[in-house]
Amino acid sequence: MAAARPGGPGPRPLLVACALHIEQAALRSSGDRGAPLGYTVLRTGMGPRAAERAVARALAAPELARAAVLATGFCAGLVPGMNPGDLVVAEETRDPRGTIVCAGTSLLAAALARAAPGRTVHTGALTGSDRVVRGHERTRLRATGAIGVDMESAATLWTAARGAPPGAHRPVAAVRVVVDAPEHELVRIGTVRGGISAFRVLRAVLPAFYDWHRSLPLPRR
């Protein structure tokens, strides 16, 4: 992980969490150009339990104690008409433990539209799962009002919110690139490696993450 500045007065560090090597490569492919002080890319590994462990461990470090947290990577879209390369901005994330409300959704969606012109940006609820979902399960999740599903975002944001310092509010957000949609269902997760378009979108939208981070209020002592 990149070095981060200690928390407290001044800009917050930014922790961006993803699960896969290919996602991590996209998030690091632009180098540190424009990155805020304390920008850290964390690869958690796949699944909610791996995400929870990795994020809790990272945020236990004093230099990241007050970090803003953004979960990102690829996801399955649940809304008919979605296409690979579309973007999902979570207004909230959900899992069996509850709901986490995201910060700065409208600003983040606008920044993403500027960073990836021609790509559709969807906003709504992002739900968590402990496995890849298909067919009828996708339909069931859509009926709950969710627009996208992945395995790590809800666990990442739940852990980040739960682990905020006493009396402090930790800003959290989640942005996902659609690789799997109702009319474009993947056969297996390994085929994500063929998703060059999704990789390019994730790499292109990194400046939008920085814009979101710059918009956040300064942390309190």
Disulfide bonds with the S-S distance in Angstrom:
none
